[in-house]
C-alpha cells in the first residue's frame, strides 16, 4: 500500500470513471477488504471505552439492537415528531454553509453525499438526545478523495466507510464548502487539518440485511445509513396521513441516505430517505421533511432496489458531537 493518502486505500481500484458512474460495483479486492473491516467490529461497550484515533467499527449484535431499542424509546418519550432531523436542524437555529442537505451537482460524488447526509442526520439526533448540543458541520470531500485516490466521479460504499473510520471527517470550518471542482481537496488542507478530522471519525456499523424491518428499527433510533441501490424515488405524493411518500423510479446506480427518522401513523410505517439531486420532493403536511427527500413505506420499499454489490450499507456514527 502506498504511503500517499491520495492513493486508493483499497487494492485494485481504478480511478478512471465516467461522470455518469457515480456509484460503482465493488471489485473482488474491495469486497475482501470490506470483510476485513467487518471483522474489526467490536461490541458497542468497547467503542465507548476506546477514545483513541484508531479506526473503529461497531458490531450489529444483541447489544446494538438493545441500544437501538433504547434510543427509540428515548425518542418516543421526547416526542417522536420533534426528532425529525430537518426539524432538529431548524430548532437548533443551525445555518450550516452547505445547509441541511446539498446537491452533488454534475459530478458523480453520490457516495460522498450518502455518507455526508447520514452523518449529519445521525449527529443531529444524537445531539438532541444529549441535551441540545450542536453538532459541528463536516465536509468530507477530502475523505472521499482519499477513499478513491483523488477527486472525481465513481466510488462505492466499502472504501468510503473505511476512509471515514481511518481518516475521519474534515470540517467545513477548516476546508470550506463543497464544490464540484473539489476545491477543498488539497494536500495542504489534508495535512494541516488531519488532526481535527480524526476528532470526527466515522464509526461505521454495517447493516446485517436489507429488509424494511431492519432499516425501520435503526431509523426509529435516529440512525441514518449510506446505501447503494439500482433504483430510487423520482418524485413524491402526499398520502392520506399527510406524509410525502416516494413514487416513480429513477434507475441506474446511486448512493443515498436512508434513515435518520421513522414513524408509524395509522398503521403505516415510514422511513426517511434523502437524495442529493436538489429539492425535488413535496414537503408533507404532517412531517415537513427537507424537500431533498421523502419517505418510503413497506408498500413502496421496492423503489429502493438495495444491492450489496455496491458495498454494505452502514450507519454513519460520528465519534464526537460538540
C-alpha positions in Angstrom: 0.0 0.0 0.0 1.3 3.4 -0.9 2.1 5.9 1.8 0.4 8.6 -0.2 -3.0 9.2 1.3 -4.4 10.3 -2.1 -3.7 6.8 -3.4 -6.6 4.5 -3.0 -6.8 2.8 0.4 -8.2 -0.3 -1.3 -6.3 -2.5 -3.7 -7.3 -2.9 -7.3 -9.1 0.5 -7.5 -9.2 2.2 -10.9 -9.7 5.9 -10.8 -10.9 6.1 -14.4 -14.6 6.5 -14.1 -17.1 8.3 -16.3 -19.1 11.1 -14.8 -22.3 9.0 -15.2 -20.8 6.3 -12.9 -21.2 7.9 -9.5 -21.7 4.6 -7.8 -19.7 1.6 -9.0 -19.7 -2.1 -8.0 -17.1 -3.4 -5.7 -14.1 -5.2 -7.1 -13.2 -8.6 -5.6 -10.4 -7.0 -3.7 -12.7 -4.3 -2.3 -15.2 -6.9 -1.2 -12.4 -8.8 0.6 -11.2 -5.7 2.3 -14.8 -4.9 3.4 -14.9 -8.3 5.1 -11.7 -7.3 6.9 -13.3 -4.1 8.1 -16.3 -6.1 9.3 -14.0 -8.5 11.2 -12.6 -5.5 13.1 -16.0 -4.6 14.5 -16.4 -4.8 18.3 -19.3 -4.6 20.7 -20.7 -1.2 21.5 -19.4 -1.1 25.1 -15.8 -1.4 23.9 -16.4 1.5 21.5 -17.4 3.7 24.4 -14.2 2.8 26.3 -11.8 3.3 23.4 -11.2 7.0 22.6 -8.0 6.8 20.6 -7.6 7.7 16.9 -7.5 4.1 15.5 -10.2 3.2 13.1 -13.2 1.6 14.8 -16.3 -0.4 13.7 -19.2 -1.4 15.9 -20.9 -4.7 15.6 -24.6 -5.2 14.9 -25.2 -7.6 17.7 -27.6 -8.1 20.6 -26.0 -5.1 22.4 -26.5 -2.9 19.4 -30.1 -4.0 19.0 -30.8 -3.2 22.7 -29.1 0.2 22.2 -31.3 1.0 19.2 -34.4 0.0 21.1 -33.4 2.2 24.0 -32.8 5.2 21.7 -36.2 4.6 20.1 -37.8 4.7 23.5 -36.0 7.9 24.4 -37.2 9.5 21.1 -40.8 8.4 21.8 -40.6 9.9 25.3 -39.2 13.1 23.9 -41.9 13.4 21.3 -41.1 11.5 18.1 -42.2 14.1 15.6 -39.8 16.6 17.1 -36.9 14.3 16.3 -37.2 14.5 12.5 -33.7 15.7 11.5 -34.7 18.8 9.5 -36.9 19.8 12.4 -33.9 19.5 14.8 -31.7 21.5 12.4 -34.3 24.3 12.4 -35.0 24.1 16.1 -31.2 24.4 16.9 -31.0 27.5 14.7 -28.2 26.0 12.6 -27.1 27.8 9.5 -24.5 25.4 8.0 -22.6 26.7 5.0 -23.7 23.8 2.9 -27.2 23.7 4.5 -29.0 20.7 5.9 -28.8 19.0 2.6 -26.7 19.7 -0.5 -26.8 18.8 -4.2 -23.9 16.9 -5.7 -24.1 18.8 -8.9 -22.8 17.5 -12.2 -20.2 15.1 -10.8 -20.7 11.5 -9.6 -20.0 12.0 -5.9 -23.2 10.4 -4.6 -21.2 8.1 -2.3 -19.8 11.2 -0.6 -23.3 12.5 -0.1 -24.8 9.3 1.2 -22.0 9.3 3.8 -22.4 13.0 4.5 -26.2 13.2 4.9 -26.1 10.0 7.1 -23.5 11.6 9.3 -25.4 14.9 9.6 -28.8 13.3 10.4 -27.4 10.8 12.9 -25.4 13.5 14.6 -28.4 15.8 14.8 -30.4 13.2 16.6 -27.6 12.3 19.0 -27.1 16.0 19.8 -30.7 16.5 20.7 -30.7 13.4 22.8 -27.6 14.7 24.6 -29.3 17.9 25.7 -29.3 20.1 22.6 -25.6 20.1 21.9 -24.9 21.5 18.4 -23.0 19.2 16.0 -20.1 20.7 14.0 -20.6 20.9 10.3 -18.4 18.4 8.4 -17.4 18.5 4.8 -16.0 15.1 3.7 -14.6 15.9 0.2 -11.1 15.1 1.4 -12.2 11.9 3.0 -13.9 10.9 -0.3 -10.8 11.7 -2.3 -8.6 9.6 0.0 -11.1 6.7 -0.5 -11.0 6.9 -4.3 -7.4 8.0 -4.8 -8.2 11.6 -5.9 -11.1 13.8 -6.7 -13.6 12.8 -9.3 -16.6 10.5 -10.1 -17.0 7.0 -9.0 -16.8 5.1 -5.7 -18.7 2.5 -3.7 -19.6 2.2 0.0 -16.8 0.0 1.1 -13.8 2.4 0.7 -16.0 5.4 1.8 -16.8 3.7 5.1 -13.2 2.7 5.7 -11.8 6.2 4.9 -14.3 7.8 7.3 -13.2 5.4 10.0 -9.5 5.6 9.3 -9.0 9.3 8.5 -12.1 11.0 10.0 -14.3 13.7 8.5 -12.9 17.1 7.7 -14.7 20.2 9.0 -16.3 22.9 6.8 -14.7 25.5 9.1 -11.3 24.2 8.1 -11.6 23.3 4.4 -14.6 25.4 3.1 -17.8 24.4 1.4 -18.4 21.6 -1.1 -17.8 22.3 -4.7 -18.0 20.1 -7.8 -14.4 21.1 -8.6 -13.2 19.7 -5.3 -11.6 23.0 -4.3 -11.3 21.8 -0.7 -9.2 18.8 -1.8 -5.6 20.0 -1.5 -2.6 18.2 0.2 -2.2 21.4 2.3 -5.7 21.1 3.7 -5.4 17.4 4.1 -2.2 17.6 6.1 -3.0 20.8 8.1 -6.4 19.7 9.3 -5.9 15.9 9.6 -5.8 16.1 13.4 -9.2 17.9 13.5 -10.6 15.3 11.1 -9.6 12.5 13.4 -11.7 14.0 16.2 -14.7 13.4 14.0 -14.0 9.8 12.8 -16.8 7.7 11.5 -17.6 4.6 13.4 -19.5 2.5 10.8 -22.0 -0.1 11.8 -22.6 -2.4 8.9 -26.3 -3.3 8.5 -26.9 -7.0 8.6 -29.6 -7.3 6.0 -31.6 -5.2 3.5 -35.1 -5.7 4.9 -37.6 -3.0 5.6 -37.9 -4.1 9.2 -34.2 -3.7 9.9 -34.0 -0.2 8.4 -37.1 0.8 10.3 -35.5 -0.3 13.5 -32.4 1.7 13.0 -34.3 4.8 11.7 -36.6 4.7 14.7 -33.4 5.1 16.8 -32.5 8.2 14.8 -29.7 6.5 12.9 -29.1 7.1 9.2 -27.2 5.0 6.6 -25.2 5.3 3.4 -26.9 2.9 1.0 -26.3 1.8 -2.6 -29.2 0.9 -4.9 -30.1 0.5 -8.6 -33.3 2.5 -8.3 -34.8 5.2 -6.1 -37.8 7.5 -5.9 -38.1 10.1 -8.7 -40.8 12.2 -7.0 -43.4 12.1 -4.2 -47.1 12.5 -3.4 -48.8 13.4 -0.2 -50.7 10.5 1.2 -53.8 10.4 3.4 -51.7 10.8 6.6 -50.1 14.0 5.2 -46.8 12.3 4.5 -44.6 12.8 1.5 -44.1 9.3 0.1 -41.9 8.3 -2.9 -43.3 7.5 -6.2 -41.8 6.8 -9.6 -38.4 5.2 -10.1 -35.1 6.6 -11.3 -32.8 3.8 -12.4 -29.1 3.4 -12.6 -26.6 3.1 -9.7 -26.8 5.7 -6.9 -25.8 6.2 -3.3 -28.2 8.0 -1.0 -29.1 8.3 2.7 -31.7 6.1 4.3 -33.0 6.6 7.9 -32.4 9.2 10.5 -36.1 9.2 11.4 -39.1 6.8 11.3 -42.6 7.0 12.5 -45.8 4.9 12.4 -49.1 6.7 11.6 -52.4 4.8 11.5 -50.7 1.5 10.9 -48.3 2.7 8.2 -44.6 2.8 8.9 -42.5 5.5 7.3 -38.7 5.7 6.9 -37.0 9.0 5.9 -34.9 8.9 2.7 -32.6 11.7 1.5 -31.2 12.3 -2.0 -28.5 14.7 -3.4 -30.2 15.9 -6.5 -31.9 19.1 -5.2 -35.3 19.9 -3.8 -37.4 17.6 -6.0 -39.9 16.3 -3.4 -43.0 17.6 -1.9 -43.0 18.5 1.8 -45.5 16.7 3.9 -48.2 18.4 5.8 -47.8 16.1 8.9 -44.0 15.9 8.9 -42.4 18.7 6.9 -39.2 16.8 5.8 -36.5 18.6 3.8 -37.5 18.5 0.1 -34.3 16.8 -0.9 -36.0 13.6 0.2 -39.3 11.9 1.1 -40.5 8.8 2.9 -40.6 5.1 1.9 -43.0 2.6 3.3 -43.3 -1.1 3.2 -45.7 -0.7 0.3 -43.2 1.2 -1.9 -40.0 -0.3 -0.5 -39.2 -1.8 -3.9 -38.5 1.7 -5.2 -35.1 1.3 -3.3 -33.5 -1.6 -5.0 -30.8 -2.0 -2.4 -27.8 -4.2 -3.5 -24.7 -5.1 -1.6 -22.7 -5.3 -4.8 -22.2 -1.5 -4.2 -21.0 -2.2 -0.7 -22.8 -3.0 2.6 -25.0 -0.1 3.9 -23.6 1.3 7.1 -24.9 3.6 9.9 -22.5 6.6 10.0 -22.0 7.3 13.6 -19.6 10.2 14.3 -17.1 9.8 17.1 -17.6 13.3 18.7 -20.6 15.6 18.8 -19.8 19.2 20.1 
